[in-house]
């Protein structure tokens, strides 16, 4: 069942308790801390720590592995948070999570994902098992995926993506960073730029009471991520910063543009005032899809309280991305030669 609201009270209530800190700047990248002293919604683990503690396993679907779905088993007595854009490496090919979700204690779920390694469909050292990467999907890909998921949910009630469009964006990113991956994998892009991403990260240490971040690049808003508690953001800060930082590295060498606080405040107003469609979701709680002109995003809420909010400036386009038709790039051509895995 889908419930449509004139605005997003859950999201606006959440943002009403969030304040905008002073920006930290590295090159073209500016990060405004999102600060709040609100009480946490509930206690949970994040996926990375749950896998490290051997409390959760993520695998290919048993007996019928498919690209857009993985199987998660939570054996712990705690809920586990997974984020949209979270990269999972291993299995038959690396994947990216399509939505944020909260896996309840002692539960098994089928989770929606997309491929981020177009040239591989075979198991490696760990077989069908996945690990959570220490980097996050870049903001362009997350924004594209967010729009697609909202569209599919509205049309079919399924949190699906347009895999071909995501492959095009992945190829664009690999081309922009001059990375030649033998499996057309985003993992190789992050590995090749690790030193530059870590230099960025040194600038953006989390502050006290920081529950999220609003990110600008070259003076324009890219997006934001925010959580119900500072402890969660502290655990996820580095991986999220690497995801936003990847896109910003494309703009290195450009004349610096001072980030304007007014633009950040206006983006928060747009998110808070967006229209809302509420959908049942995998795991606990519900999905709130946030759409408002140039804004696309979502919020995972439990009992009408936001656990995770992500939102992106959907009209952000770098003209250099159109200099070459993506379909002419060898990474995209390679896509047509990979075995079909659907």
N, C-alpha and C positions, 0 to 999 in steps of 0.2 A: 504494500500500500504506500502511496506517495502523498505526502502532505505538502502543499505549497503555501508559503507565507508571504505577505506583502513586504516584509523585511526580515532580518535575521536577529530575533531577540536573544537567542543563545549566544551568538557571536558578538553582538553589540554589548550585551551584558558583560561578557568576558573582557572585551576591549575597554570598557568603561573603568576597569580597575587596573589598566596598564598605562604606564607613563613612558614617554620617549626620552631616553638619555642623550648624552652628547656623543656625536659621531667620532669614531676612530677611523683613520684613513691610511690606506697603503696603496700607492699608485692611483689607479682609476677606481679602486674599491673603497666604499665607505660603509661602515656598519654602525647603525644606531641601535644601542641596547634597548630592549623592551623590558621594563622593570615593573615588578608587582610584589606586594606582600600578602597576596591572597592565600588562603589555606588550600593545601592540595586537595584535589577531588577524591583520590584514593591512592592506595599503595600498589605499586607494580614494579616489575623488572622491565628493562629494555632488552630487545632481542639479542644484542651483542653479548651482554653479560649473562643472559640465560643460556645461550649456546656455550659460552666459555665455561659455565658451571655444569654443563652437561644435563641441564634441566629441560632443554628443548632441542628437538631435531627438526630440521627442514630438509625434505627430500623430494625427488621426483615422485609423481603419483605412482603408487605401486601397481604394476601390471599394465599401466596405460599412460606412460609419460607423454605429456603434451606441453607445448610451449606456454600457453597462457595460464597454467595452474600448477601450483606446488602443494605438497602436503606438509602441514605443521602438526607436531605432537608436543603438547605442553604437559610434562609430567610433574611439574612443580605445584605447590600449594598456593602460588601467587599468579595473578594475571600478568601477561607479558604484552608490552607495547611494540608494535611494528609500524614503521613510518612509510608514507608514500615517498617514493624516490630512494628507498633503502636498497642498496646493491647487495645481492646475494651471489657469491662466487662458488663455482663447483658444478656438481651434477653433470648434465649433458651439455649445458651451455649456461653462462652467467645470466641472471635475471635481475629485474628491477621491480619493486613492489608498486602496484598500481594505486593502492589506497592505504591510508592509515587504518589500523584495526587493533583491537584489544582482545587477545586470546585469553579466555577464561582459564582459571586453574583446572588442571586435570581434563583438558579438552583436546580434541583433534579436529583440525579445520582444513578445508581446501581454500587456499589463498590465491587471489588474482595477481598475476605478474605479467611482465612483458620481457622479451628477449633483448639483451644488450651485448650479444656476441653472435653476430649473424653467421659466422663461418665455421661454427663447431656444433656438432650434434653427436657427441660421444662422451662417455664417462672418462674421468681422469683418475688421479691417485686415490681420491676418497670415494670413488664410486658415485652413487646417486645423492650423497650428502652435500649440503651447502653450508657455507660459513657467511657471516655478515662481514662485508668489506669495511675497512676503516675510512672509506670515502663515500660520499653521497652522490646521487644523480645530479647532474648540473641543471641549473635553473631553467634553461631553454627547454630541455627535455621534460622536466617536471611540469612546466607550464603547458606544453603541448599535450602531455599525458592527462593533465587535469581537465583540459577542455574536452578531450576525447571521452574520458570516463563520465563526465557530466552528460554528454550527448547520449552515450549508450545507456546510461541509467534512465534518462528521460524516455528513451525510445523502447527499451527492452527490459529495464529493471536489472540489467547485469553490469557489473563494474568491469567493462571490457575496454580495450584500446585498439587503435589502428596501428598494427605492427609495422606495416610498410612505411607509414609516415614517421614512426619513431626511428626506423632504420635510416631514413633520409637525414633526420636530425643528427643521428650518431655519426653518419658519414660526413656531414658538414663540419661537426666538431673535430673529427679526426683530421680532416683536410685543413681546417683552420690552424690546428696545432702542428701540422706537418708530421703526423704520426702514421706510420705504415704498420698496421697490425695484421699478422698472418691469419687471425680468426675474426677480423673486423670487430674486436672487442674494446669496449670502453676502459677495461682494466689497463690496457696498454697505454692509453692516453694518460691516465693518472700516474702510472708508474714512470712515464717519461718526463712528467712535469712535477715529480714529487718534491724536488729541492725548491722550486719556485713557490709551490703551494705551502710548504712549511715556513718559508720566509714571510708569506702573508699571515699565516696563523700566529706568528709571534706577536703581531700587532694587535690581535683581537682576543685578548684574555677576557674571560667572563667576569662580570662584576657581581657584587653582592646583590641579591634579589633579582638577578637577571633571569627572566623566564623565556626570552627569545631574542630575535634580532630582525630588524628591517634593513635590507641591503640595497644600496644604490651603486651603480656603475656608470662612470663618466657623467655623473650628475643626474642620471635618470633612475627612478625606482625600478628595481628588479623584482623584489618580492619580500616575503617575510615568513618566518616560522616562529610559533609561540606555543608554550606548554602551560599546564596547570600549576607547575612548580619549578622552582629554580634548580632543584636537584636533578630533574630530568634534563633540563637544558645543559647543565654542566656536563652530564655524561655524553651528550650528543653534539655539543658545540663544535668540536674539532671536525667531525665528519661533515656536518652541515657547512661549515666554513670552507672546507675543501671543495664542496660542490658548487657553492656560489663563486669561489675563487677561480675555478676552472674557466668559466665564461669571461671573467674579468681579465684573465691573462691574454685573451684575444685583443684587448685594447691597449696593451703595453706599448709605450712609445708615443701615445697620443698626448696632446696638451692636457694637463690636469684641469678638471672642471670642479669647482667648489660645490659640495653637496648642500642643497638648500633644505633647511628644516621644514619650511612651509610645504615642500613637495612631499616629504615624509608624512607630515600631519594630514595632508589631503588624501594620501593613499590610505591611511588608517580610517579616515572618514568614509571613503568609498567602500572599504571592506565592511565596516560596521553598518553601513546603510544598504548593503546589497540585498537583492532578492534571494530567497532561500527555497530549495527543495529538499525535503527530508526523506531519506530512504532507509529501509532496514539495511543492515550491514552484516558482513561476516564477523562472527564473534560478538562481543558485548557492545551495547549502545546503539547509536544510529549515526548515519552520515548526513551532514548538512553541506550541500553543494552551494558554493558562493559564486554568484555571477552578477556583475554590475558594469556594463560597458567594457572598459579596459581592464577589468579585474576578473580573474578566474581562480578558484581555489576550493577548499573544503575544510570542514571541521569534523573531527571525531568527538562526539559528546556522549556522556553516560549520565542518565538521569538529568538531562538538560544542562550539564556542566561540561565545558570544553576540556578535553584532555590534550588535543593537538589541533592547532590551526595552521594551515599553510595557504598563502595567497600570492598570486603573481600578476605582474603587469602584462596582460595578454597581448597588448599591441606593441611590445618592445621588439623592434626589428633592426638589426645591424645591416646597413646596405651592402656591406662586403659579403654577406651571406648569399647574395644574389649574383656575385661576380661570375660564378660558374654554375651551370646547371648541375645539381647534385646527381642526377641520373647518369651523367657522363663520367662520374668519378669511379675509379676501379673498385672501391669498397662496395658501392651499390651494385656494380655489375657482378661482383662476387656473390651477392645475395641470391641472384637467380640460379646460381650453380649449387647452392647448399641443398642437402637432402630435405625434403619437406618433413616437418615434424608434427604437423597438426593431426 
